[in-house]
Amino acid sequence: MRSLRILISGLSIVSLAFLASCTPHPVELQYQPGANQVQPKQYVSSLRFGFVTFQDDRMVPIGTGDKKMVGWGTNTYDTNVDVAEHVTESFVKQYRYLGFKAIWIRTAPPNFSFSSRDWVRSLRLQYPNVDVFVIGKIKDYQFQLSYGGFIEGTGKKMLQAQANVEAYYIDGQSGRFIWGDTIHHRGRGVIRDRPQLEVAAEKTEEALQRVVLDFADRSVPHLVKKFPGSIRVTGNGMAALPSGSTGTLSPKAINPNQSPIPGGKGRLVVSTTPPGAKVYVDGVFYGTSPIILDLGSGIHLLKVRLHGFKTFRDKIGVLEQKITTWDEHLHKKY
């Protein structure tokens, strides 16, 4: 029975490779860090990141050795890039676009292992100026094309794209773990008047961008805790701010609906009475109240401070593409 399962698995992998080789033109994957209304220079940081080329843990490249394949089953296609290199380079591009210093370490040390810190010593000799090494595994980076309706071909062309990456941030000096997580994003849509592979490539890159942006946003509190004062958020990370604003708005200027919410984020509106309180989210100072912030979806730690008043601390749940308001009367100290 075990031999039969191995045979079936082997035949499936061979069929995937054959189907991919029949693709007339490779799928053009082109990562654009400024896509989906992402603003540049959202952070100012003294940290230097070194991204080691991620490991490709997807079934297709492991089974076939073809590092350029994406898709599932009969929807398997060749691309124009080595996927592991493409995903890693996309992280580097996006981090630079956000304002971080980042380099791409194309070749991991010979003794690289997720279960050992010895490889950090090797990297430190080659890259002594890197503060944070980022290593990761690509668990999923795919798209699938299908049809709606009960009989294939009778309904609308449907698309599902997803990216799933596991990444860890490592202290470049000590080799110790700082933070890590696995982040997954999935997008669905209907293909109408454009070439289906062109739309599929865009949706796949959109899912990857949301993963990269989530890693950037979620890592900041952990990095600030490890390296105090190393990261500052600029006004470019905030939505709907008047030109030249530092982040502080007059109460009359608060209009959370006047600009679209970027993909993968939710909008938090913080107001206080009296206004002018310092607003911190996950340990990072953003500005003074009232203020509008676009943040990654999830739970965030909010702290509001104003001289002469008691400090407020709260946990805020930010939902993707939703507006969350936080409005409090501050109490004077006695």
Residue, then its C-alpha position, 0 to 999 in steps of 0.5 A: m500500500r505504501s509503495l502504491r501511494i509513493l507511485i501515485s505521488g510520483l506520477s502526480i508530480v511528473s504530471l505537474a511538471f509535464l503540464a507546466s512545460c506545456t505552458p506557451h508563455p511563462v506567467e510574468l510575476q513583477y512585484q511593485p512595492g508601491a501598488n495598492q496605494v502603499q505610501p513610501k517612506q513610512y518609517v525612519s530607522s537606523l536598523r539594517f536588515g539582511f534578508v537571506t534567500f527564503q527556503d521554498d517549501r512548496m510541494v511542486p519545487i520539492g517534488t520536481g526541482d523546478k523552482k519557477m512553477v506555481g499553481w495547483g494540479t492542472n492549473t500549474y504554470d511556469t513563471n519568469v522567476d525563481v520563486a524563492e529569489h523573487v519572494t525574498e527580493s520582494f521583501v527587500k524592495q518593500y522594506r526599502y520602499l517603506g524607508f528601511k535599510a535592507i540588503w538581499i543575502r542571496t546565498a545562505p552559509p553552508n551550515f545554514s539551519f533553522s535549528s542552529r545559530d551557528w550560521v549567524r556567526s558565519l553571516r556576521l563575518q560577511y555582513p558585520n553591519v547587519d543588525v537584523f537577519v531575516i530568514g524564512k520559508i515559503k509555505d505557499y505562493q500560488f494561484q488557481l483558475s477555475y469556473g463557477g457553476f455546476i459544469e466546468g466552462t458554463g460559469k464565470k472564470m474564477l481566480q484564487a491567489q494566496a501567499n503564505v510565508e514563515a519568517y524569523y527576525i534574528d539579532g545580528q550580534s547575538g544570534r538570538f530570536i527577536w520575533g517570528d510568525t507565519i502570515h497567510h493572505r488569500g484573495r479571490g476574484v472574477i476574471r472579466d475582460r483581461p487575460q487570465l494569467e495577467v490577472a492571476a499574476e497581479k492577484t498573486e503579487e497582491a497577496l504577497q504584498r499584504v504578507v510583506l506589509d503585515f510582517a513589517d507592521r507586526s515586527v515593529p513593536h518587537l524591534v523597538k523593544k529590542f532596539p529602543g529608539s531605532i524606528r520612528v513612524t512618519g506621517n506617510g504611514m497615516a491616512a487622510l492627512p492634509s499636505g504638510s501635516t505631522g499627523t495631528l488634526s483639528p477635531k473638525a478635520i477628522n473625516p475617516n472616510q475621505s480616502p480609501i483604506p489600503g489593502g490589508k489594513g484597517r483604520l483607527v481614529v483616536s480622539t481625546t478630550p482635551p486634544g493634544a495627547k501623545v498617541y502610541v501604538d504598540g510602543v511606537f509614537y505616531g503623533t498627537s490626538p486627534i489622529i487617523l492611523d492605517l494599521g495592520s489588522g489584529i490586536h494593537l496596544l494603544k497608549v495615550r498620554l497628556h501632561g497633567f492627566k492619567t495615562f490611558r492604556d487599551k487593547i484595540g481590535v483593528l479589522e481589515q477595511k473597517i474604521t475603528t474609533w477610540d474617543e475618551h475623556l482624559h481624567k486629571k491627576y490629583 
